[in-house]
């Protein structure tokens, strides 16, 4: 497994932007597909975006399509989530995950970070 640590969360006004980062350590980062999920209070964890090991394939949730972008830098063992035009409903804890497939299926990911809080205010 790979160890993951997220950063970059915070408080932002609606319409603003944040960039989340997730740094991996342990086994070869470039072997893994990476994803971002989020969980709002009282709700289930939901898929946000995923990227293949090479970066050549991406999968984005409809709810954030056109506003969020996932990318990775294998030389830095880091995956990013650029979030633009943030909305109140984007408020959640955001988790980074590593797995073998570029999928929205949560069970396919076997390594998880601790999460970073994103709060969008009006």
DAGI-V533919 format. One record per helix or strand. SS is the DSSP state (hx for helix, st for strand). FROM is the first residue (numbers start at 1). TO is the last residue. Records with the same first field share a line. If there is no record, write none. Layout:
BEGIN
SS = FROM-TO ; FROM-TO
END
This chain:
BEGIN
st = 2-7 ; 10-13 ; 18-26 ; 33-39 ; 46-51 ; 58-60 ; 68-73 ; 78-83 ; 92-99 ; 109-112 ; 116-121
hx = 29-31 ; 74-76 ; 88-90 ; 106-108
END
